[in-house]
Amino acid sequence: AQTVTQSQPEMSVQEAETVTLSCTYDTSESDYYLFWYKQPPSRQMILVIRQEAYKQQNATENRFSVNFQKAAKSFSLKISDSQLGDAAMYFCAYKWVPYTGANSKLTFGKGITLSVRP
Amino acid sequence: GAGVSQTPSNKVTEKGKYVELRCDPISGHTALYWYRQSLGQGPEFLIYFQGTGAADDSGLPNDRFFAVRPEGSVSTLKIQRTERGDSAVYLCASRGGPNTGELFFGEGSRLTVL
């Protein structure tokens, strides 16, 4: 079974600084997708960034980038120039899609609470 | 609608009561998911619909939980004989494209069982 581990329950960063959130996962599959979701107090999960496992290049989305280490099964999120609006819970998630039409359910980690100090 | 809509936003009930939680997905989205998020945890998969049928209900914890999607749009999650351990946020998500596509989540229904 696939598992996703986020071992840091909380992190804090100074506004405008950079922070890295860690995630490891366990799978026997070679082709899968990894995600970081943000969950503000409104509870709505918002996709931050996604990475296809077959792509060697790390994904980037504006101030957000990942460090994907496939052999180590590590998938960390780096937030540059942190803003007050970045404060939220962040979840790492894994998805395996064995064939077209298969259930593409997400497996989530426990999440990490990020606070941003003004 | 513009996004995934879930009602009620909050529900407080007594142990043993019956509860229904509703999800209205993004118009045209054929895939619909229910997840349960307990306090301090990540969301856990409950059930997945492709159209009207439940394609995967392996995450439903027991036979007190049931979900329907009769017309392939709105879905209702039904919980019978609620227990205190059912207290959680129930999240709904929908997807319109291929199964590699993005899931769009609603704001969830917070269920509190007293």
gemmi code that builds the backbone of each chain (N, CA, C; Angstrom):
import gemmi

chains = {
    "A": [
        ("ALA", (0.842, -1.185, 0.000), (0.000, 0.000, 0.000), (0.882, 1.242, 0.000)),
        ("GLN", (0.363, 2.275, -0.657), (1.120, 3.508, -0.699), (0.910, 4.303, 0.582)),
        ("THR", (1.974, 4.902, 1.069), (1.877, 5.756, 2.249), (2.611, 7.059, 1.983)),
        ("VAL", (2.138, 8.109, 2.630), (2.750, 9.431, 2.525), (3.046, 9.914, 3.935)),
        ("THR", (4.276, 10.349, 4.187), (4.692, 10.742, 5.523), (5.156, 12.191, 5.535)),
        ("GLN", (4.537, 12.955, 6.408), (4.978, 14.317, 6.686), (5.322, 14.353, 8.167)),
        ("SER", (6.597, 14.379, 8.477), (7.032, 14.194, 9.856), (7.064, 15.485, 10.664)),
        ("GLN", (7.000, 16.623, 9.994), (7.024, 17.909, 10.707), (5.585, 18.374, 10.904)),
        ("PRO", (5.088, 18.452, 12.129), (3.701, 18.902, 12.306), (3.520, 20.405, 12.118)),
        ("GLU", (4.568, 21.171, 12.430), (4.449, 22.623, 12.340), (5.754, 23.238, 11.869)),
        ("MET", (5.624, 24.337, 11.147), (6.804, 25.123, 10.790), (6.418, 26.592, 10.790)),
        ("SER", (7.440, 27.425, 10.975), (7.221, 28.868, 10.986), (8.276, 29.535, 10.124)),
        ("VAL", (7.875, 30.586, 9.440), (8.815, 31.290, 8.564), (8.557, 32.791, 8.686)),
        ("GLN", (9.614, 33.547, 8.537), (9.494, 34.996, 8.531), (9.012, 35.452, 7.167)),
        ("GLU", (8.136, 36.422, 7.156), (7.666, 36.986, 5.890), (8.862, 37.356, 5.015)),
        ("ALA", (8.742, 37.026, 3.709), (9.769, 37.293, 2.685), (10.899, 36.269, 2.680)),
        ("GLU", (10.939, 35.387, 3.678), (11.975, 34.368, 3.711), (11.520, 33.117, 2.958)),
        ("THR", (12.411, 32.136, 2.911), (12.151, 30.872, 2.211), (11.984, 29.752, 3.214)),
        ("VAL", (11.049, 28.865, 2.934), (10.818, 27.715, 3.818), (10.653, 26.465, 2.968)),
        ("THR", (11.098, 25.338, 3.515), (10.979, 24.050, 2.829), (10.181, 23.080, 3.677)),
        ("LEU", (9.158, 22.499, 3.080), (8.314, 21.518, 3.761), (8.663, 20.128, 3.221)),
        ("SER", (8.843, 19.185, 4.125), (9.323, 17.858, 3.739), (8.193, 16.862, 3.565)),
        ("CYS", (8.429, 15.890, 2.694), (7.466, 14.811, 2.460), (8.218, 13.606, 1.934)),
        ("THR", (7.922, 12.433, 2.470), (8.432, 11.194, 1.894), (7.245, 10.285, 1.618)),
        ("TYR", (7.433, 9.339, 0.738), (6.336, 8.441, 0.373), (6.905, 7.056, 0.112)),
        ("ASP", (6.035, 6.099, 0.115), (6.448, 4.730, -0.117), (5.541, 4.113, -1.169)),
        ("THR", (6.123, 3.587, -2.224), (5.364, 2.937, -3.274), (6.257, 1.975, -4.015)),
        ("SER", (5.662, 0.966, -4.596), (6.413, 0.026, -5.422), (6.209, 0.328, -6.907)),
        ("GLU", (5.395, 1.347, -7.187), (5.116, 1.710, -8.564), (6.184, 2.652, -9.108)),
        ("SER", (6.327, 2.678, -10.419), (7.331, 3.541, -11.026), (6.722, 4.789, -11.658)),
        ("ASP", (5.435, 4.729, -11.940), (4.773, 5.860, -12.587), (3.627, 6.333, -11.711)),
        ("TYR", (3.691, 7.564, -11.266), (2.686, 8.094, -10.353), (2.771, 9.612, -10.375)),
        ("TYR", (1.922, 10.240, -9.590), (1.879, 11.696, -9.504), (1.987, 12.100, -8.046)),
        ("LEU", (2.621, 13.228, -7.821), (2.745, 13.785, -6.476), (2.219, 15.212, -6.478)),
        ("PHE", (1.637, 15.592, -5.345), (0.990, 16.897, -5.250), (1.295, 17.544, -3.895)),
        ("TRP", (1.233, 18.853, -3.885), (1.129, 19.612, -2.649), (-0.175, 20.405, -2.719)),
        ("TYR", (-0.979, 20.234, -1.650), (-2.227, 20.971, -1.518), (-2.125, 21.907, -0.322)),
        ("LYS", (-2.777, 23.044, -0.441), (-2.881, 24.025, 0.638), (-4.310, 24.009, 1.153)),
        ("GLN", (-4.458, 24.007, 2.496), (-5.787, 24.051, 3.093), (-5.854, 25.209, 4.092)),
        ("PRO", (-6.427, 26.329, 3.687), (-6.593, 27.461, 4.607), (-7.729, 27.176, 5.579)),
        ("PRO", (-8.008, 28.069, 6.517), (-9.094, 27.848, 7.472), (-10.461, 27.627, 6.818)),
        ("SER", (-10.636, 28.059, 5.590), (-11.905, 27.815, 4.884), (-12.141, 26.334, 4.600)),
        ("ARG", (-11.117, 25.516, 4.787), (-11.147, 24.042, 4.625), (-11.030, 23.588, 3.171)),
        ("GLN", (-11.137, 24.493, 2.203), (-11.069, 24.059, 0.809), (-9.632, 23.726, 0.418)),
        ("MET", (-9.425, 22.522, -0.063), (-8.106, 22.096, -0.519), (-7.819, 22.741, -1.865)),
        ("ILE", (-6.655, 23.395, -1.950), (-6.277, 24.092, -3.167), (-4.968, 23.507, -3.677)),
        ("LEU", (-4.951, 23.115, -4.939), (-3.736, 22.546, -5.516), (-2.667, 23.622, -5.647)),
        ("VAL", (-1.486, 23.323, -5.112), (-0.359, 24.255, -5.186), (0.543, 23.894, -6.353)),
        ("ILE", (0.887, 22.600, -6.447), (1.841, 22.171, -7.459), (1.738, 20.664, -7.626)),
        ("ARG", (2.041, 20.176, -8.813), (2.020, 18.742, -9.074), (3.282, 18.344, -9.826)),
        ("GLN", (3.643, 17.082, -9.644), (4.849, 16.546, -10.285), (4.544, 15.163, -10.839)),
        ("GLU", (4.819, 14.945, -12.105), (4.702, 13.605, -12.669), (6.005, 12.869, -12.421)),
        ("ALA", (5.928, 11.637, -11.967), (7.131, 10.908, -11.575), (8.058, 10.633, -12.754)),
        ("TYR", (7.528, 10.563, -13.960), (8.374, 10.256, -15.110), (9.177, 11.468, -15.568)),
        ("LYS", (8.846, 12.637, -15.052), (9.568, 13.852, -15.426), (10.726, 14.081, -14.466)),
        ("GLN", (11.893, 14.250, -15.002), (13.060, 14.481, -14.162), (13.134, 15.925, -13.678)),
        ("GLN", (12.592, 16.837, -14.462), (12.657, 18.243, -14.094), (11.691, 18.541, -12.966)),
        ("ASN", (12.178, 19.268, -11.969), (11.335, 19.649, -10.845), (10.311, 20.693, -11.270)),
        ("ALA", (9.065, 20.514, -10.793), (8.000, 21.455, -11.128), (8.176, 22.775, -10.385)),
        ("THR", (7.768, 23.856, -11.026), (7.760, 25.181, -10.393), (6.472, 25.892, -10.766)),
        ("GLU", (5.967, 26.664, -9.798), (4.791, 27.488, -10.009), (5.008, 28.797, -9.248)),
        ("ASN", (5.508, 29.780, -9.969), (5.762, 31.088, -9.360), (6.691, 30.938, -8.155)),
        ("ARG", (6.223, 31.233, -6.943), (7.084, 31.182, -5.757), (7.230, 29.767, -5.190)),
        ("PHE", (6.535, 28.822, -5.782), (6.526, 27.460, -5.264), (7.338, 26.546, -6.189)),
        ("SER", (8.184, 25.736, -5.599), (8.944, 24.763, -6.381), (9.118, 23.502, -5.544)),
        ("VAL", (9.424, 22.414, -6.227), (9.614, 21.151, -5.514), (11.014, 20.630, -5.755)),
        ("ASN", (11.443, 19.787, -4.825), (12.670, 19.015, -4.980), (12.247, 17.551, -4.963)),
        ("PHE", (12.157, 16.968, -6.148), (11.678, 15.597, -6.309), (12.878, 14.677, -6.449)),
        ("GLN", (13.035, 13.791, -5.487), (14.113, 12.810, -5.488), (13.474, 11.431, -5.570)),
        ("LYS", (13.365, 10.895, -6.794), (12.598, 9.664, -6.988), (13.229, 8.473, -6.284)),
        ("ALA", (14.530, 8.353, -6.368), (15.194, 7.199, -5.753), (15.025, 7.222, -4.234)),
        ("ALA", (15.069, 8.403, -3.673), (14.918, 8.547, -2.224), (13.461, 8.624, -1.818)),
        ("LYS", (12.537, 8.698, -2.775), (11.106, 8.833, -2.506), (10.847, 10.031, -1.604)),
        ("SER", (11.401, 11.145, -2.046), (11.275, 12.389, -1.305), (10.694, 13.457, -2.211)),
        ("PHE", (9.842, 14.307, -1.636), (9.137, 15.313, -2.436), (8.903, 16.528, -1.553)),
        ("SER", (9.848, 17.448, -1.530), (9.732, 18.608, -0.657), (9.243, 19.827, -1.434)),
        ("LEU", (8.597, 20.710, -0.709), (8.043, 21.944, -1.282), (8.820, 23.127, -0.751)),
        ("LYS", (9.295, 23.967, -1.656), (9.978, 25.189, -1.256), (9.099, 26.383, -1.589)),
        ("ILE", (8.891, 27.226, -0.578), (8.120, 28.449, -0.772), (9.085, 29.615, -0.627)),
        ("SER", (9.257, 30.370, -1.682), (10.154, 31.526, -1.676), (9.356, 32.799, -1.406)),
        ("ASP", (10.035, 33.798, -0.840), (9.398, 35.089, -0.598), (8.046, 34.893, 0.105)),
        ("SER", (8.079, 34.211, 1.236), (6.841, 33.856, 1.943), (5.962, 35.075, 2.217)),
        ("GLN", (4.663, 34.873, 2.054), (3.689, 35.928, 2.281), (2.718, 35.508, 3.381)),
        ("LEU", (2.090, 36.500, 3.999), (1.159, 36.196, 5.085), (0.053, 35.254, 4.621)),
        ("GLY", (-0.348, 35.392, 3.362), (-1.395, 34.535, 2.817), (-0.982, 33.094, 2.606)),
        ("ASP", (0.300, 32.806, 2.788), (0.756, 31.420, 2.652), (0.466, 30.602, 3.909)),
        ("ALA", (0.113, 31.267, 4.986), (-0.165, 30.564, 6.241), (-1.366, 29.645, 6.050)),
        ("ALA", (-1.180, 28.359, 6.317), (-2.225, 27.357, 6.087), (-1.660, 26.000, 6.469)),
        ("MET", (-2.503, 24.969, 6.317), (-2.001, 23.593, 6.378), (-1.617, 23.167, 4.964)),
        ("TYR", (-0.524, 22.441, 4.869), (-0.053, 21.942, 3.584), (0.000, 20.416, 3.624)),
        ("PHE", (-0.590, 19.820, 2.602), (-0.637, 18.369, 2.523), (0.109, 17.886, 1.279)),
        ("CYS", (0.901, 16.884, 1.487), (1.543, 16.176, 0.400), (0.622, 15.020, 0.011)),
        ("ALA", (0.513, 14.726, -1.277), (-0.395, 13.666, -1.706), (0.189, 12.892, -2.874)),
        ("TYR", (-0.212, 11.646, -2.969), (0.290, 10.705, -3.976), (-0.905, 10.150, -4.745)),
        ("LYS", (-0.691, 9.923, -6.054), (-1.742, 9.300, -6.845), (-1.110, 8.341, -7.858)),
        ("TRP", (-1.619, 7.135, -7.887), (-1.188, 6.158, -8.890), (-2.353, 5.899, -9.819)),
        ("VAL", (-2.094, 5.932, -11.109), (-3.141, 5.678, -12.093), (-2.691, 4.497, -12.941)),
        ("PRO", (-3.104, 3.287, -12.614), (-2.599, 2.106, -13.314), (-3.056, 2.005, -14.762)),
        ("TYR", (-4.235, 2.542, -15.093), (-4.722, 2.476, -16.468), (-5.818, 3.520, -16.635)),
        ("THR", (-6.067, 3.859, -17.875), (-7.084, 4.867, -18.166), (-8.435, 4.421, -17.624)),
        ("GLY", (-9.067, 5.300, -16.872), (-10.365, 4.973, -16.308), (-10.303, 4.437, -14.900)),
        ("ALA", (-9.110, 4.115, -14.413), (-8.992, 3.601, -13.050), (-9.257, 4.725, -12.050)),
        ("ASN", (-9.663, 4.336, -10.869), (-9.879, 5.310, -9.801), (-8.568, 5.991, -9.469)),
        ("SER", (-8.544, 7.308, -9.583), (-7.315, 8.037, -9.308), (-7.410, 8.709, -7.955)),
        ("LYS", (-7.642, 7.947, -6.910), (-7.771, 8.532, -5.584), (-6.423, 9.027, -5.092)),
        ("LEU", (-6.488, 10.058, -4.284), (-5.309, 10.639, -3.671), (-5.085, 10.026, -2.296)),
        ("THR", (-3.831, 9.778, -1.978), (-3.430, 9.382, -0.631), (-2.668, 10.550, -0.031)),
        ("PHE", (-3.161, 11.050, 1.093), (-2.603, 12.256, 1.705), (-1.714, 11.930, 2.899)),
        ("GLY", (-0.757, 12.826, 3.171), (-0.037, 12.800, 4.427), (-0.860, 13.477, 5.511)),
        ("LYS", (-0.284, 13.559, 6.724), (-1.015, 14.148, 7.844), (-1.043, 15.673, 7.798)),
        ("GLY", (-0.187, 16.249, 7.007), (-0.187, 17.688, 6.870), (0.789, 18.379, 7.790)),
        ("ILE", (1.101, 19.615, 7.433), (1.970, 20.456, 8.241), (1.353, 21.843, 8.327)),
        ("THR", (1.350, 22.405, 9.524), (0.806, 23.749, 9.712), (1.926, 24.763, 9.540)),
        ("LEU", (1.773, 25.626, 8.560), (2.770, 26.666, 8.307), (2.249, 27.998, 8.816)),
        ("SER", (3.030, 28.636, 9.647), (2.699, 29.989, 10.088), (3.734, 30.953, 9.512)),
        ("VAL", (3.296, 32.169, 9.206), (4.165, 33.184, 8.624), (4.200, 34.378, 9.564)),
        ("ARG", (5.394, 34.723, 10.027), (5.555, 35.830, 10.981), (5.762, 37.135, 10.225)),
        ("PRO", (4.994, 38.163, 10.586), (5.145, 39.450, 9.877), (6.439, 40.162, 10.269)),
    ],
    "B": [
        ("GLY", (-22.336, 24.894, -11.199), (-21.872, 26.071, -10.497), (-20.390, 26.301, -10.737)),
        ("ALA", (-19.893, 27.383, -10.161), (-18.516, 27.756, -10.395), (-17.556, 26.840, -9.673)),
        ("GLY", (-17.985, 26.311, -8.523), (-17.113, 25.455, -7.746), (-17.923, 24.323, -7.163)),
        ("VAL", (-17.236, 23.476, -6.382), (-17.913, 22.386, -5.693), (-18.603, 22.947, -4.456)),
        ("SER", (-19.883, 22.676, -4.336), (-20.675, 23.201, -3.229), (-21.095, 22.072, -2.300)),
        ("GLN", (-20.873, 22.265, -0.996), (-21.251, 21.254, -0.012), (-22.164, 21.862, 1.034)),
        ("THR", (-23.217, 21.115, 1.350), (-24.148, 21.551, 2.391), (-24.520, 20.367, 3.283)),
        ("PRO", (-24.752, 20.604, 4.588), (-24.542, 21.875, 5.270), (-23.057, 22.133, 5.514)),
        ("SER", (-22.732, 23.335, 5.842), (-21.349, 23.655, 6.171), (-20.972, 23.048, 7.518)),
        ("ASN", (-21.895, 23.088, 8.435), (-21.710, 22.506, 9.756), (-22.980, 21.776, 10.175)),
        ("LYS", (-22.785, 20.633, 10.800), (-23.914, 19.845, 11.265), (-23.589, 19.275, 12.637)),
        ("VAL", (-24.463, 19.550, 13.588), (-24.317, 18.978, 14.923), (-25.492, 18.032, 15.135)),
        ("THR", (-25.198, 16.825, 15.553), (-26.245, 15.839, 15.752), (-25.955, 15.032, 17.001)),
        ("GLU", (-26.917, 14.253, 17.409), (-26.751, 13.415, 18.586), (-26.409, 11.990, 18.159)),
        ("LYS", (-25.720, 11.344, 19.004), (-25.340, 9.943, 18.758), (-26.585, 9.135, 18.450)),
        ("GLY", (-26.481, 8.311, 17.395), (-27.593, 7.461, 17.016), (-28.479, 8.031, 15.922)),
        ("LYS", (-28.323, 9.320, 15.620), (-29.163, 9.947, 14.610), (-28.650, 9.656, 13.196)),
        ("TYR", (-29.519, 9.950, 12.223), (-29.203, 9.784, 10.805), (-28.821, 11.145, 10.221)),
        ("VAL", (-27.813, 11.153, 9.349), (-27.316, 12.404, 8.781), (-27.128, 12.248, 7.269)),
        ("GLU", (-27.443, 13.297, 6.548), (-27.174, 13.358, 5.110), (-26.318, 14.577, 4.816)),
        ("LEU", (-25.277, 14.375, 4.020), (-24.395, 15.457, 3.592), (-24.450, 15.510, 2.064)),
        ("ARG", (-24.578, 16.720, 1.544), (-24.806, 16.873, 0.105), (-23.597, 17.501, -0.581)),
        ("CYS", (-23.333, 17.034, -1.806), (-22.249, 17.604, -2.619), (-22.781, 17.910, -4.009)),
        ("ASP", (-22.575, 19.131, -4.439), (-22.960, 19.562, -5.788), (-21.664, 19.856, -6.550)),
        ("PRO", (-21.254, 18.979, -7.460), (-19.949, 19.146, -8.112), (-19.977, 20.249, -9.169)),
        ("ILE", (-18.822, 20.502, -9.724), (-18.729, 21.441, -10.832), (-19.515, 20.876, -12.014)),
        ("SER", (-20.289, 21.732, -12.657), (-21.141, 21.293, -13.753), (-20.334, 20.576, -14.825)),
        ("GLY", (-20.817, 19.380, -15.192), (-20.150, 18.622, -16.242), (-19.082, 17.658, -15.760)),
        ("HIS", (-18.715, 17.759, -14.500), (-17.708, 16.839, -13.960), (-18.326, 15.463, -13.730)),
        ("THR", (-17.711, 14.448, -14.314), (-18.276, 13.103, -14.219), (-17.758, 12.329, -13.011)),
        ("ALA", (-16.578, 12.663, -12.544), (-15.989, 11.948, -11.413), (-16.230, 12.734, -10.125)),
        ("LEU", (-16.622, 12.009, -9.076), (-16.895, 12.646, -7.780), (-16.340, 11.779, -6.670)),
        ("TYR", (-15.701, 12.430, -5.706), (-15.038, 11.731, -4.605), (-15.551, 12.265, -3.270)),
        ("TRP", (-15.604, 11.375, -2.290), (-15.818, 11.766, -0.897), (-14.578, 11.383, -0.090)),
        ("TYR", (-14.143, 12.315, 0.750), (-13.044, 12.078, 1.673), (-13.505, 12.472, 3.081)),
        ("ARG", (-12.867, 11.875, 4.083), (-13.139, 12.235, 5.471), (-11.831, 12.715, 6.103)),
        ("GLN", (-11.907, 13.848, 6.767), (-10.728, 14.413, 7.408), (-10.990, 14.576, 8.900)),
        ("SER", (-10.340, 13.735, 9.682), (-10.440, 13.847, 11.136), (-9.465, 14.905, 11.624)),
        ("LEU", (-9.680, 15.379, 12.833), (-8.869, 16.460, 13.387), (-7.393, 16.079, 13.413)),
        ("GLY", (-6.577, 16.939, 12.831), (-5.136, 16.718, 12.835), (-4.640, 15.672, 11.845)),
        ("GLN", (-5.513, 15.246, 10.951), (-5.142, 14.222, 9.974), (-5.332, 14.741, 8.559)),
        ("GLY", (-4.758, 14.015, 7.615), (-5.024, 14.306, 6.223), (-6.319, 13.642, 5.784)),
        ("PRO", (-6.883, 14.087, 4.676), (-8.117, 13.469, 4.179), (-7.913, 11.994, 3.846)),
        ("GLU", (-8.939, 11.198, 4.157), (-8.921, 9.771, 3.841), (-10.030, 9.463, 2.848)),
        ("PHE", (-9.708, 8.701, 1.840), (-10.639, 8.357, 0.782), (-11.805, 7.519, 1.316)),
        ("LEU", (-13.013, 7.854, 0.876), (-14.193, 7.073, 1.232), (-14.765, 6.346, 0.015)),
        ("ILE", (-15.125, 7.105, -1.023), (-15.831, 6.525, -2.157), (-15.632, 7.388, -3.390)),
        ("TYR", (-15.700, 6.739, -4.553), (-15.498, 7.408, -5.836), (-16.626, 7.012, -6.774)),
        ("PHE", (-17.234, 8.020, -7.403), (-18.267, 7.809, -8.414), (-17.738, 8.201, -9.786)),
        ("GLN", (-18.021, 7.370, -10.763), (-17.823, 7.738, -12.160), (-19.216, 7.713, -12.778)),
        ("GLY", (-19.764, 8.891, -13.026), (-21.157, 8.945, -13.449), (-22.074, 8.636, -12.279)),
        ("THR", (-23.024, 7.744, -12.487), (-23.991, 7.411, -11.442), (-23.533, 6.275, -10.535)),
        ("GLY", (-22.576, 5.504, -10.991), (-22.188, 4.320, -10.238), (-20.996, 4.536, -9.340)),
        ("ALA", (-21.013, 3.841, -8.209), (-19.880, 3.879, -7.293), (-18.806, 2.945, -7.837)),
        ("ALA", (-17.749, 3.518, -8.391), (-16.692, 2.719, -8.997), (-15.752, 2.125, -7.960)),
        ("ASP", (-15.673, 2.766, -6.795), (-14.775, 2.284, -5.744), (-15.318, 2.778, -4.414)),
        ("ASP", (-15.816, 1.864, -3.587), (-16.315, 2.244, -2.258), (-15.482, 1.609, -1.162)),
        ("SER", (-14.244, 1.277, -1.483), (-13.386, 0.540, -0.553), (-13.023, 1.335, 0.695)),
        ("GLY", (-13.220, 2.652, 0.671), (-12.867, 3.471, 1.826), (-13.989, 3.653, 2.835)),
        ("LEU", (-15.181, 3.228, 2.512), (-16.282, 3.361, 3.468), (-15.974, 2.502, 4.690)),
        ("PRO", (-16.015, 3.079, 5.890), (-15.544, 2.355, 7.076), (-16.430, 1.194, 7.507)),
        ("ASN", (-17.719, 1.278, 7.274), (-18.628, 0.196, 7.662), (-19.980, 0.411, 6.986)),
        ("ASP", (-20.919, -0.475, 7.256), (-22.201, -0.422, 6.543), (-23.124, 0.695, 7.037)),
        ("ARG", (-22.677, 1.498, 7.993), (-23.491, 2.651, 8.387), (-23.341, 3.801, 7.377)),
        ("PHE", (-22.299, 3.697, 6.563), (-22.018, 4.743, 5.581), (-22.493, 4.284, 4.197)),
        ("PHE", (-23.153, 5.198, 3.507), (-23.642, 4.897, 2.174), (-23.675, 6.190, 1.378)),
        ("ALA", (-23.436, 6.119, 0.076), (-23.479, 7.317, -0.757), (-24.184, 6.999, -2.065)),
        ("VAL", (-24.860, 8.002, -2.606), (-25.578, 7.848, -3.869), (-25.300, 9.035, -4.772)),
        ("ARG", (-25.526, 8.790, -6.051), (-25.397, 9.853, -7.059), (-26.345, 9.492, -8.197)),
        ("PRO", (-27.629, 9.565, -7.952), (-28.636, 8.982, -8.845), (-28.667, 9.533, -10.267)),
        ("GLU", (-28.334, 10.804, -10.448), (-28.412, 11.378, -11.785), (-27.038, 11.775, -12.320)),
        ("GLY", (-26.002, 11.319, -11.651), (-24.653, 11.595, -12.133), (-24.168, 13.000, -11.874)),
        ("SER", (-24.877, 13.715, -10.996), (-24.440, 15.068, -10.654), (-24.310, 15.182, -9.137)),
        ("VAL", (-25.369, 15.620, -8.469), (-25.350, 15.774, -7.014), (-25.174, 14.411, -6.345)),
        ("SER", (-24.391, 14.411, -5.262), (-24.198, 13.190, -4.486), (-24.580, 13.462, -3.036)),
        ("THR", (-25.074, 12.413, -2.378), (-25.413, 12.506, -0.960), (-24.689, 11.408, -0.213)),
        ("LEU", (-23.996, 11.787, 0.836), (-23.360, 10.833, 1.738), (-24.295, 10.658, 2.931)),
        ("LYS", (-24.631, 9.412, 3.210), (-25.613, 9.128, 4.257), (-24.932, 8.342, 5.369)),
        ("ILE", (-25.142, 8.758, 6.597), (-24.559, 8.084, 7.750), (-25.685, 7.715, 8.706)),
        ("GLN", (-25.819, 6.435, 8.959), (-26.857, 5.945, 9.875), (-26.267, 5.732, 11.265)),
        ("ARG", (-27.131, 5.848, 12.259), (-26.759, 5.544, 13.655), (-25.400, 6.166, 13.985)),
        ("THR", (-25.307, 7.466, 13.839), (-24.022, 8.144, 14.000), (-23.382, 7.852, 15.348)),
        ("GLU", (-22.066, 7.819, 15.336), (-21.256, 7.609, 16.534), (-20.321, 8.804, 16.698)),
        ("ARG", (-19.831, 8.995, 17.932), (-18.956, 10.132, 18.195), (-17.712, 10.090, 17.311)),
        ("GLY", (-17.265, 8.900, 16.986), (-16.083, 8.748, 16.140), (-16.305, 9.165, 14.684)),
        ("ASP", (-17.561, 9.417, 14.319), (-17.846, 9.894, 12.959), (-17.593, 11.388, 12.830)),
        ("SER", (-17.365, 12.060, 13.935), (-17.112, 13.506, 13.902), (-15.858, 13.784, 13.080)),
        ("ALA", (-16.020, 14.618, 12.069), (-14.931, 14.916, 11.133), (-15.433, 15.946, 10.130)),
        ("VAL", (-14.526, 16.374, 9.263), (-14.917, 17.179, 8.104), (-15.015, 16.238, 6.917)),
        ("TYR", (-16.135, 16.278, 6.234), (-16.347, 15.432, 5.067), (-16.181, 16.298, 3.819)),
        ("LEU", (-15.168, 15.948, 3.031), (-14.816, 16.726, 1.851), (-15.295, 16.022, 0.588)),
        ("CYS", (-15.780, 16.816, -0.333), (-16.185, 16.305, -1.635), (-15.286, 16.942, -2.696)),
        ("ALA", (-14.964, 16.178, -3.725), (-14.150, 16.706, -4.821), (-14.685, 16.178, -6.145)),
        ("SER", (-14.508, 16.946, -7.197), (-14.934, 16.473, -8.516), (-13.827, 16.690, -9.539)),
        ("ARG", (-13.913, 15.943, -10.622), (-12.903, 16.008, -11.691), (-13.629, 15.862, -13.019)),
        ("GLY", (-13.224, 16.680, -13.970), (-13.931, 16.650, -15.244), (-13.183, 15.982, -16.359)),
        ("GLY", (-11.873, 15.932, -16.248), (-11.086, 15.435, -17.369), (-10.621, 14.015, -17.153)),
        ("PRO", (-9.468, 13.668, -17.709), (-8.935, 12.313, -17.546), (-8.582, 12.034, -16.098)),
        ("ASN", (-8.368, 10.766, -15.776), (-8.120, 10.436, -14.366), (-6.742, 10.861, -13.899)),
        ("THR", (-5.990, 11.523, -14.751), (-4.752, 12.154, -14.298), (-4.963, 13.619, -13.977)),
        ("GLY", (-6.171, 14.093, -14.140), (-6.458, 15.508, -13.972), (-6.628, 15.928, -12.528)),
        ("GLU", (-6.774, 17.234, -12.353), (-6.863, 17.831, -11.028), (-8.217, 17.571, -10.395)),
        ("LEU", (-8.203, 17.347, -9.083), (-9.428, 17.296, -8.290), (-9.722, 18.687, -7.756)),
        ("PHE", (-10.995, 19.074, -7.827), (-11.432, 20.352, -7.276), (-12.270, 20.042, -6.038)),
        ("PHE", (-11.876, 20.630, -4.909), (-12.508, 20.322, -3.644), (-13.514, 21.385, -3.238)),
        ("GLY", (-14.534, 20.958, -2.496), (-15.432, 21.882, -1.827), (-14.859, 22.269, -0.476)),
        ("GLU", (-15.621, 23.051, 0.280), (-15.165, 23.512, 1.583), (-15.509, 22.550, 2.705)),
        ("GLY", (-16.163, 21.475, 2.370), (-16.415, 20.445, 3.358), (-17.623, 20.691, 4.235)),
        ("SER", (-18.089, 19.613, 4.836), (-19.146, 19.666, 5.843), (-18.557, 19.170, 7.149)),
        ("ARG", (-18.592, 20.030, 8.166), (-18.077, 19.604, 9.474), (-19.203, 18.941, 10.247)),
        ("LEU", (-19.015, 17.660, 10.567), (-20.008, 16.905, 11.329), (-19.527, 16.730, 12.759)),
        ("THR", (-20.359, 17.107, 13.697), (-20.070, 16.905, 15.114), (-21.167, 16.032, 15.701)),
        ("VAL", (-20.760, 14.899, 16.254), (-21.698, 13.974, 16.881), (-21.510, 14.061, 18.392)),
        ("LEU", (-22.557, 14.481, 19.084), (-22.456, 14.673, 20.533), (-22.787, 13.386, 21.285)),
    ],
}
model = gemmi.Model(1)
for chain_id, residues in chains.items():
    chain = gemmi.Chain(chain_id)
    for i, (resn, *xyz) in enumerate(residues, 1):
        res = gemmi.Residue()
        res.name, res.seqid = resn, gemmi.SeqId(i, " ")
        for name, pos in zip(("N", "CA", "C"), xyz):
            atom = gemmi.Atom()
            atom.name, atom.element = name, gemmi.Element(name[0])
            atom.pos, atom.b_iso = gemmi.Position(*pos), 0.0
            res.add_atom(atom)
        chain.add_residue(res)
    model.add_chain(chain)
structure = gemmi.Structure()
structure.add_model(model)
structure.setup_entities()
